[in-house]
């Protein structure tokens, strides 16, 4: 049993990551895999995004892609 291929992560600080998962059921397996690989987990929290945050995140991502394409 693996975790979803929709898992997205971003390093937001020195060894600090923000991980987006498709399902909260993926979280225990992700933590287990980090620990098995030798990583330390000091904190895990669940945040559900509001529709507003999701909307603006998608708009920001689309804008960044459009800007990048201008300079390619």
N, C-alpha and C positions, 0 to 999 in steps of 0.2 A: 504494500500500500504506500503510495507516494503522495506528496502534496501537489496541489493544483499547479498547472503550468502558468496560471495567471498571477503567480506570486511576483511582486515587484518590490525591489528594495532600493534605498538611496542612502548613502553615507551622509549624515547631517552633522557630524562632529568627529573628533578623534576616536575611532573605534565605536562610534554611536550610529546606529542604523534605524531607519524608519522603513518598516516592511508592510506593504499592502498585500493582503491575502484575499482570495475569493471567498473563503469560508473560515469562520472562526475555528472550525474543526481541524484546520491545517496547523494551527499555532503549536500544539504540543509536539507534533512531529518536527516542525522547523526548529524548535528549541532543542529537541533531542539530537537532531543532526548537527547543530552548532556545537553542542557539548561533546558529542562523539568525535568531532573534527578537532577538538582541543580548545575550543573557544569558551569563554566565560560569559555567562548570562547573569547580569546583576538586576535587571528589571524588565518586566514584560507588562504592557498595558494594552487594553483594547479601547480603541476609539472608533465610534461610528460617525462617519461624516454626514453632515446635513446635505440635502439636495443642493442647497446654495453653494456649499464648498465644492461639491462634485462638479457642478456646472462651471464655476470659475476655474477650477483646475483644468477641465477640458478646454475651455476657451484659451487659457494661458498656454497650454501645450500646443494647441493649433496655431496660435500666434507665433510661438517660438519656431515651429516647423516652417511656417510661411517665411519668416525672416531668414532662416538658414537657407532656404531654397533660393532666395534673392541673390545670395553671395556664392552660390555654387557654379 
